[in-house]
Amino acid sequence: MSGEAPVITVQCLSLREYFSASNMKSIFRSFVYEYETPKIVTIHSISIALMCRLIQVLILIYGIAYLMIHKKGYQETNTSIISSITLKVKGIGYNQTGPNQTLVIDGADYIVPPQENNALFLMTNFIRTDQEHKRCAESPDEKESACSNDSQCQLNKEFRKANGKWSGRCLINPTSAQNKSSSGIGRCELEGWCPVENDRDIPNPIRDALNFTIFVKNFIEFPRFKVIRKNIQQNASYLKKCNYDRENHKICPIFRVATILDIVEPDPTEQMNMLKFGGVIRVKIDWKCNLDKSLDHCLPEYSFGRLDGPYKEETFSQGFNFRFASHWKHQDQSFRTLTKAFGLRFIISVSGHAGRFDVITLSLNIGSLIGILGLATFICDIVALYVHRQSDVYRQQKFQDVDLNLLRLETLNSLTEGMINEVAKRKQQALLTDHVVENNDAISIIDSPHKEKFRRNVEQHPHNLHHQLTSSPSVVRKNSAASPELLRDDYHQRPVAYANSLTDSPSSSSSVKHRRSITTRPPQLTSLPKINHEEIEMIDKVDIDFADEDSPIVSGHKQLNELKSNLNIKSSSLPTTGQENLKRPPPKLETFL
């Protein structure tokens, strides 16, 4: 049983002990005073290192060239823009309305409605019909309106596509039988605006519509930076002569319709269809302002695009058109002119982007770039852990399994081994000390004739001398009295008795007197044999050395102290009888400065 290793029980902390005040205090201290850093493992692999550096270089190129320079990652940006737009159209057009009849129109005729928010309709073609409020036949375009008697019209009286309210009568047209385009003999009668509009034949667009000009006036504000700009920065003489051109006049705010159509639709056939049937065009004004430079460089950029589909692709509801009417009365009769307008609808959109240098934005982007650099380490870790042929070695160095119970056992074992090592170290130091004392026994007495005489006396009468040195207080008193203070050559000398344990202290460089004081003896040991004067004098000479107050103490005092220790050891080993076998208390060492 004694040879078995001791069993150590390791217990985990309970919930109450874990949330105790002392444990919480230690956790708080570790949180405040301890710093944790990740473990770094260096891999000596050319392939992985080159891959890591290549990925880092690509990330740096992306971050510096694209994010910092192209996207101006050092600037604070503002995209919330406040905008106002005003549109004006100028031009004179004409149209052939009949034989030898020409209709001249201007901006008041072809801008319908006169004002819109961020939009403009330019009428390029139209169909006008003068109507009176009365009863007439339905349009031939509606096939349900064909009839041969009134009963057919009464059945379809609630026809939703009718151009008016059907009365239920069938109007027979005498010439309908000769009209090949008709699908019946007659048409149902309606009550409404007559005659019904005929839009089967669409006329040609307004001539000279391509020379119409559109003037765009734009005001913007970046509220974050409190910057207000407008697109009219040139002088009046320049604005009166310029027309927008993508190469020569990029900032001119006056646009010809022909120039816009050339940009959005290069096909001439499609351009003619857009003028005839209408279309939708987007005009975008984009402000890109670098406020680190002068505001004179903050200018708009214009772009154009077609929003409706090409006519060769659309088969239903082509182009853009709407109807509007103007009313009047004559002789209590209501009249109106119905106009079906075809044209180009321009939708204006404004966007802006302003930037100014900002330290916080730059710091955030640099931090983001540093974080993206960690992607290289992530990819290399995946390659080293799962792809590389020596992935097992890297996995052992990368990950560390921690067992709390095993760590506690190792801690207890290390404490036990430390205690054993400390005890062995102390024993070894004690053995070394005893060895040094025994080696110095032969040297400790040969410094003076008195010491040699004392050594011979000890060898002859070791027992009596031991009692004389350790048991008699009178001997000590006589010894102390036998060494008076002496004056030699005008400087003071004192008797010094050196203690074995204090000879190596720093205070030994000055004149110090060490005296051995003997503790009180038991009453049964007070009767001792008398010591003659010669022995007292010899002890006095042995125990006392004289040293100057201002001179360093000679090295011989260490040998005397070792001699006294040796005498005490030898005397304790001698056989004693009776009361002499009683244990004597060890002498006390006192130091007087």
C-alpha positions in Angstrom: 0.0 0.0 0.0 2.9 2.4 0.8 4.3 2.0 -2.8 1.0 3.1 -4.5 0.7 6.7 -5.6 -1.7 8.9 -3.6 -5.1 9.5 -5.1 -5.9 13.2 -5.6 -9.5 14.2 -5.8 -10.2 17.2 -8.0 -13.6 18.9 -7.7 -15.1 21.6 -9.9 -16.4 24.8 -8.5 -20.1 24.8 -7.7 -22.4 27.5 -9.0 -22.5 29.2 -5.6 -18.7 29.3 -5.4 -18.3 30.5 -9.0 -20.5 33.5 -8.3 -19.0 34.2 -5.0 -17.6 37.6 -4.2 -14.0 36.4 -4.2 -14.3 34.6 -7.5 -16.0 37.6 -9.1 -13.3 39.8 -7.8 -10.6 37.6 -9.3 -12.4 37.6 -12.6 -12.7 41.3 -12.6 -9.0 41.7 -11.8 -8.1 39.3 -14.6 -10.3 41.3 -17.0 -8.7 44.6 -16.0 -5.0 43.6 -15.6 -4.6 40.7 -18.0 -4.1 41.0 -21.8 -4.8 38.1 -24.2 -3.2 37.8 -27.6 -3.6 35.1 -30.3 -1.0 32.5 -30.7 1.2 32.9 -33.8 2.5 29.9 -35.7 5.2 30.4 -38.3 5.0 28.1 -41.3 8.1 27.6 -43.4 6.5 26.8 -46.7 7.2 28.7 -49.9 3.9 27.8 -51.6 1.7 29.0 -48.7 3.8 32.1 -48.1 3.7 33.1 -51.8 -0.1 32.5 -51.9 -0.6 34.6 -48.8 1.5 37.5 -50.2 -0.2 37.3 -53.6 -3.7 37.6 -52.0 -2.5 40.5 -49.8 -1.1 42.3 -52.8 -4.4 41.9 -54.7 -6.3 43.2 -51.7 -4.0 46.2 -51.3 -4.4 47.0 -55.0 -8.1 46.8 -54.7 -8.2 48.9 -51.5 -5.8 51.6 -52.7 -6.5 51.9 -56.4 -10.2 51.3 -56.3 -11.5 52.2 -52.9 -9.2 55.1 -52.0 -8.4 56.6 -55.4 -11.3 55.8 -57.7 -14.1 55.9 -55.1 -12.4 58.5 -53.0 -12.6 56.6 -49.8 -11.0 59.5 -47.9 -14.0 61.8 -48.4 -17.3 62.2 -46.6 -20.1 62.0 -49.1 -23.6 63.4 -49.4 -26.1 62.1 -51.9 -29.3 63.7 -50.6 -29.8 66.5 -53.0 -32.5 69.2 -53.2 -33.3 70.1 -56.8 -35.6 72.3 -58.8 -36.2 72.2 -62.6 -37.7 74.7 -65.0 -38.3 73.8 -68.7 -38.9 76.0 -71.7 -39.4 75.1 -75.4 -39.0 77.3 -78.4 -39.7 76.7 -82.1 -42.3 77.2 -84.9 -43.9 74.3 -86.6 -46.5 73.9 -89.4 -48.7 71.1 -90.7 -50.7 70.5 -93.9 -54.3 70.1 -92.7 -55.9 70.0 -96.1 -55.6 70.9 -99.8 -53.8 74.3 -99.9 -54.2 74.6 -96.1 -51.3 75.0 -93.7 -51.5 75.1 -89.9 -48.7 77.0 -88.1 -48.2 76.2 -84.4 -45.9 77.6 -81.7 -45.0 76.7 -78.2 -48.4 77.6 -76.8 -50.0 75.0 -79.1 -47.6 72.1 -78.8 -46.8 72.2 -75.0 -49.6 70.4 -73.3 -50.0 70.9 -70.4 -48.1 74.2 -70.1 -46.2 73.1 -66.9 -45.3 69.8 -65.3 -43.1 68.8 -62.4 -39.8 67.6 -63.8 -41.4 66.6 -67.0 -42.4 68.0 -70.4 -44.7 66.9 -73.3 -43.8 68.1 -76.7 -46.6 67.5 -79.3 -45.2 66.4 -82.6 -48.4 65.1 -84.3 -52.1 65.5 -83.7 -55.6 64.6 -85.0 -58.3 67.3 -84.5 -62.0 66.8 -84.8 -64.7 69.6 -84.5 -67.7 68.1 -82.7 -71.2 69.1 -81.8 -73.4 67.7 -79.1 -76.2 65.8 -81.0 -77.1 62.3 -82.3 -75.2 60.5 -85.0 -74.1 57.0 -86.1 -71.4 55.0 -84.2 -67.9 54.7 -85.5 -67.3 52.0 -88.1 -64.3 50.9 -86.1 -66.6 49.3 -83.6 -67.8 46.0 -85.1 -70.6 45.6 -82.5 -72.3 48.7 -83.9 -73.2 47.1 -87.3 -76.9 46.4 -87.5 -79.8 45.7 -89.8 -82.7 46.6 -87.5 -83.4 48.3 -84.2 -83.5 45.1 -82.2 -79.8 44.5 -82.6 -79.0 47.9 -81.2 -81.3 47.4 -78.3 -79.6 44.2 -77.3 -76.2 45.9 -77.2 -77.4 49.1 -75.6 -74.9 48.9 -72.7 -71.9 48.4 -75.0 -68.9 49.7 -73.0 -66.7 50.7 -75.9 -69.3 53.0 -77.4 -68.4 56.6 -78.1 -71.8 57.8 -76.7 -75.1 56.5 -75.3 -76.8 54.3 -77.7 -80.4 55.2 -78.3 -81.5 51.7 -79.7 -82.1 52.8 -83.2 -80.4 51.5 -86.3 -79.5 54.1 -88.8 -79.5 52.7 -92.4 -76.9 54.4 -94.6 -78.0 54.2 -98.3 -74.4 54.1 -99.4 -73.4 51.3 -96.9 -74.1 48.6 -99.4 -71.6 50.1 -101.8 -68.9 50.7 -99.0 -66.8 47.6 -98.9 -65.2 48.6 -95.6 -68.6 48.4 -93.8 -69.5 45.2 -92.1 -73.3 45.7 -92.3 -76.1 47.7 -93.7 -76.4 50.3 -91.0 -74.9 51.6 -87.6 -76.4 52.0 -84.2 -77.3 55.5 -83.3 -75.7 57.3 -80.3 -76.2 60.5 -78.4 -73.0 62.4 -77.8 -70.3 64.4 -79.5 -70.7 64.0 -83.2 -69.1 63.2 -85.6 -67.1 60.4 -84.0 -63.3 60.8 -84.2 -61.6 58.9 -87.0 -58.1 58.0 -86.0 -57.6 55.2 -88.5 -55.5 57.4 -90.7 -52.7 59.1 -88.8 -51.2 62.2 -90.5 -47.6 63.0 -90.8 -45.8 64.7 -87.9 -45.3 68.4 -87.6 -42.6 69.7 -89.9 -39.6 71.3 -88.4 -40.3 69.6 -85.1 -36.7 68.4 -85.0 -35.5 72.0 -84.7 -37.4 72.6 -81.5 -35.1 73.6 -78.6 -35.5 72.7 -74.9 -34.0 74.9 -72.3 -33.3 73.2 -68.9 -32.7 75.3 -65.8 -31.6 73.4 -62.8 -30.9 74.5 -59.2 -29.4 72.1 -56.6 -28.3 72.1 -53.0 -26.2 69.7 -50.9 -27.6 70.3 -47.4 -24.8 68.5 -45.5 -22.1 70.8 -47.0 -24.4 73.8 -47.5 -23.4 74.2 -51.2 -25.8 75.6 -53.8 -25.1 75.3 -57.5 -26.9 75.9 -60.8 -26.3 74.7 -64.3 -26.1 78.2 -65.8 -22.6 79.4 -65.2 -21.7 80.9 -68.6 -22.3 84.4 -69.8 -25.5 85.4 -71.8 -23.7 85.6 -75.1 -22.6 82.0 -75.0 -26.0 80.7 -74.0 -27.7 82.5 -76.9 -25.5 80.7 -79.4 -24.8 77.3 -77.9 -26.6 74.0 -78.4 -25.7 70.9 -76.5 -23.1 68.6 -78.0 -21.5 65.6 -76.3 -18.0 66.7 -77.6 -17.9 70.5 -78.0 -20.6 71.8 -75.7 -21.0 69.4 -72.8 -22.3 72.0 -70.3 -24.7 73.9 -72.6 -28.3 73.6 -71.1 -30.0 74.1 -74.5 -30.9 70.9 -76.3 -32.2 70.4 -79.9 -34.8 67.6 -80.4 -32.8 66.2 -83.3 -29.7 65.9 -81.1 -31.6 64.1 -78.4 -33.1 61.7 -80.9 -29.7 61.0 -82.5 -28.4 59.9 -79.0 -31.4 57.8 -77.9 -32.3 56.2 -81.3 -29.8 56.3 -84.1 -32.2 54.5 -86.5 -33.9 57.1 -88.8 -37.0 55.0 -89.1 -37.5 54.7 -85.4 -36.9 58.5 -85.1 -39.7 59.1 -87.6 -42.0 56.7 -85.8 -41.3 58.4 -82.5 -42.3 61.8 -84.0 -45.4 60.3 -85.6 -46.7 58.0 -82.8 -44.8 59.5 -79.8 -42.3 58.2 -77.3 -40.8 58.6 -73.8 -37.3 59.9 -73.3 -35.3 60.2 -70.0 -33.0 63.1 -69.4 -30.6 62.6 -66.5 -28.6 65.5 -64.8 -25.8 64.1 -62.7 -23.8 66.4 -60.4 -20.4 65.0 -59.2 -18.7 67.6 -57.1 -15.3 67.2 -55.4 -15.5 69.9 -52.8 -11.8 69.6 -52.1 -11.3 71.5 -55.3 -12.8 74.8 -56.5 -16.5 75.0 -57.0 -15.9 76.0 -60.6 -15.3 72.3 -61.3 -18.7 71.4 -59.8 -20.6 71.0 -63.1 -23.5 68.8 -64.3 -23.3 65.9 -66.7 -26.2 65.2 -69.0 -27.3 61.8 -70.2 -30.3 60.6 -72.3 -32.1 57.3 -72.8 -35.3 55.9 -74.3 -37.8 54.4 -71.9 -40.5 53.1 -74.3 -39.8 50.0 -76.5 -38.9 50.2 -80.1 -41.8 50.0 -82.6 -40.4 47.0 -84.3 -40.7 45.1 -81.0 -44.0 46.5 -79.7 -47.2 45.2 -81.2 -49.7 46.7 -78.9 -50.2 50.3 -77.7 -47.2 51.8 -79.4 -45.8 55.2 -78.7 -47.3 57.9 -76.4 -50.6 59.8 -77.0 -53.5 61.3 -75.1 -56.6 63.4 -75.9 -57.7 66.8 -74.8 -60.6 69.1 -75.9 -61.5 72.8 -76.0 -65.1 73.8 -75.6 -67.3 76.7 -76.6 -71.0 77.5 -77.3 -72.8 79.2 -80.2 -76.5 79.9 -80.3 -77.1 77.7 -77.2 -75.3 74.9 -78.9 -72.3 73.1 -77.4 -69.2 72.7 -79.5 -65.7 71.3 -78.9 -62.5 70.6 -80.7 -61.2 67.2 -79.8 -57.4 66.8 -80.3 -55.6 63.5 -80.1 -51.9 64.5 -79.4 -48.9 62.4 -80.3 -45.5 63.5 -79.1 -42.3 63.1 -77.0 -42.5 63.1 -73.3 -39.3 64.1 -71.5 -38.8 63.0 -67.9 -36.1 64.9 -66.1 -34.2 63.2 -63.2 -31.5 64.8 -61.1 -28.9 63.0 -58.9 -25.9 64.3 -57.1 -22.8 63.2 -55.3 -20.6 65.5 -53.3 -17.5 64.6 -51.3 -15.1 66.4 -48.9 -12.1 65.1 -47.0 -12.8 63.7 -43.6 -10.4 62.1 -41.1 -13.0 59.8 -39.6 -14.1 58.4 -43.0 -10.5 57.8 -43.9 -9.8 56.0 -40.6 -12.9 53.8 -41.1 -11.9 52.8 -44.6 -8.3 52.0 -43.6 -9.7 49.9 -40.7 -11.9 48.1 -43.2 -9.0 47.5 -45.5 -7.0 46.0 -42.7 -9.9 43.8 -41.8 -10.1 42.6 -45.4 -6.4 41.7 -45.3 -7.3 39.0 -42.8 -9.0 37.2 -45.7 -5.5 36.2 -46.9 -4.8 34.5 -43.5 -8.2 32.8 -43.6 -7.6 31.3 -47.0 -4.1 30.2 -46.2 -5.3 28.5 -43.0 -7.8 26.5 -44.9 -5.1 25.5 -47.4 -2.7 24.6 -44.6 -5.3 22.7 -42.6 -7.1 20.7 -45.3 -5.2 20.9 -48.5 -1.5 20.8 -47.7 0.2 17.5 -47.5 1.6 18.3 -44.0 -1.7 19.5 -42.7 -1.5 17.2 -39.6 1.6 18.9 -38.4 0.1 22.3 -38.8 -3.1 21.2 -37.1 -1.2 20.0 -34.0 0.6 23.3 -33.7 -2.5 25.4 -34.4 -5.0 23.9 -32.0 -4.4 23.0 -28.4 -6.8 20.8 -26.3 -7.2 21.9 -22.7 -8.4 19.5 -20.0 -9.2 21.4 -16.8 -9.0 18.3 -14.6 -5.6 17.3 -16.1 -4.3 20.8 -15.6 -5.3 20.7 -11.9 -3.5 17.4 -11.4 -0.4 18.7 -13.1 -0.5 21.8 -10.9 -0.6 19.7 -7.7 2.2 17.5 -9.0 4.4 20.5 -9.8 3.8 21.9 -6.3 4.8 18.6 -4.7 7.9 18.3 -6.8 8.8 21.9 -5.9 8.6 21.2 -2.2 10.8 18.0 -2.6 13.4 19.9 -4.6 13.5 22.7 -2.0 14.1 20.2 0.9 16.9 18.5 -1.1 18.4 21.9 -1.9 18.5 22.8 1.8 20.0 19.5 2.8 22.7 19.9 0.2 23.5 23.4 1.5 23.8 22.1 5.0 26.2 19.3 3.9 28.3 21.8 2.1 28.5 24.1 5.1 29.6 21.2 7.4 32.3 20.2 4.9 33.6 23.7 4.8 33.8 23.9 8.6 35.7 20.6 8.9 38.2 21.7 6.2 38.9 24.9 8.1 39.5 23.3 11.5 43.2 22.9 10.8 43.7 26.5 9.9 41.6 28.2 12.5 44.2 28.1 15.4 47.6 28.6 13.7 47.4 32.4 13.5 49.0 33.1 17.0 50.9 31.2 19.8 47.9 31.7 22.1 45.7 29.8 19.7 48.2 27.0 19.4 48.5 26.8 23.2 44.7 26.7 23.5 44.5 23.9 21.0 46.9 21.7 22.9 45.0 22.4 26.1 41.8 21.3 24.5 43.2 18.1 23.2 44.5 17.3 26.8 41.4 18.4 28.8 38.5 18.7 26.5 35.8 18.1 29.1 37.0 20.6 31.7 37.6 23.3 29.1 34.1 22.9 27.7 32.6 23.5 31.1 34.8 26.4 31.7 33.7 28.1 28.5 30.0 27.4 28.5 28.9 26.9 32.1 30.6 29.4 34.3 29.3 33.0 34.3 32.2 34.1 36.5 34.7 33.0 33.9 32.9 35.2 31.4 32.9 38.1 33.8 36.5 37.6 34.6 37.3 37.2 30.9 35.4 40.4 30.2 37.2 42.2 33.1 40.6 40.9 32.0 40.3 42.7 28.7 40.3 46.4 29.6 40.2 49.1 27.0 43.7 50.1 25.8 45.1 53.3 24.3 47.8 52.9 21.8 49.3 55.6 19.5 46.4 58.0 20.1 43.6 55.9 18.7 41.1 53.8 20.6 41.0 50.0 20.7 38.3 47.7 22.0 38.2 43.9 22.6 36.2 42.1 20.0 34.8 38.6 20.2 33.5 37.4 16.8 30.3 35.5 16.4 30.3 32.8 13.8 27.0 33.7 12.2 27.8 37.5 11.8 31.3 37.6 10.4 30.1 38.0 6.8 27.7 40.9 7.4 28.4 44.3 5.9 28.8 45.8 9.3 32.0 43.9 9.8 34.0 46.5 8.0 33.9 48.9 11.1 35.1 48.2 14.7 32.4 46.0 16.2 32.4 44.1 19.5 30.7 40.8 19.6 30.1 39.3 22.9 28.8 35.9 23.8 26.2 36.1 26.6 25.4 33.0 28.5 21.9 32.2 29.5 21.1 31.6 33.1 22.1 28.1 34.2 19.9 25.8 36.2 20.4 25.9 39.9 21.8 22.4 40.2 24.7 23.3 37.9 26.0 26.3 39.9 28.7 24.5 41.7 31.7 24.1 39.4 35.4 23.6 40.0 37.5 26.8 40.2 39.7 27.9 37.4 43.1 29.3 38.0 44.3 32.7 36.8 46.4 31.3 34.1 43.5 29.5 32.4 41.4 32.7 32.6 44.2 34.6 31.0 44.6 32.0 28.3 40.8 32.1 27.5 40.8 35.8 27.5 43.6 35.9 24.9 41.9 33.3 22.8 38.4 34.8 22.8 39.5 38.4 22.3 41.1 40.1 19.3 41.8 43.8 19.2 40.9 45.8 16.2 41.1 49.5 15.5 37.9 51.5 15.2 38.9 52.9 11.8 40.6 49.8 10.4 39.0 46.8 8.6 38.7 43.7 10.6 41.2 41.0 9.8 40.2 37.8 8.2 41.4 35.7 11.1 38.2 36.2 13.1 36.3 33.9 10.8 38.7 31.0 11.7 38.3 31.6 15.4 34.5 31.5 15.1 34.8 28.2 13.2 37.0 26.9 16.0 34.4 27.7 18.7 31.7 26.0 16.7 33.9 22.9 16.3 34.6 22.9 20.1 30.9 23.0 20.8 30.2 20.1 18.4 33.0 18.0 19.9 32.0 18.6 23.5 28.5 17.6 22.8 29.8 14.3 21.5 31.8 13.4 24.7 30.2 11.0 27.2 28.8 12.7 30.3 27.4 11.2 33.5 24.7 12.3 36.0 23.5 15.8 35.8 26.0 16.7 33.1 23.8 14.8 30.6 21.1 17.4 31.0 20.5 19.5 28.0 22.0 23.0 28.2 20.3 25.8 26.4 22.3 27.1 23.4 24.2 30.4 23.9 22.8 33.6 22.5 24.7 35.8 20.2 24.4 39.5 20.6 25.9 42.3 18.4 26.7 45.7 19.7 27.5 48.5 17.3 
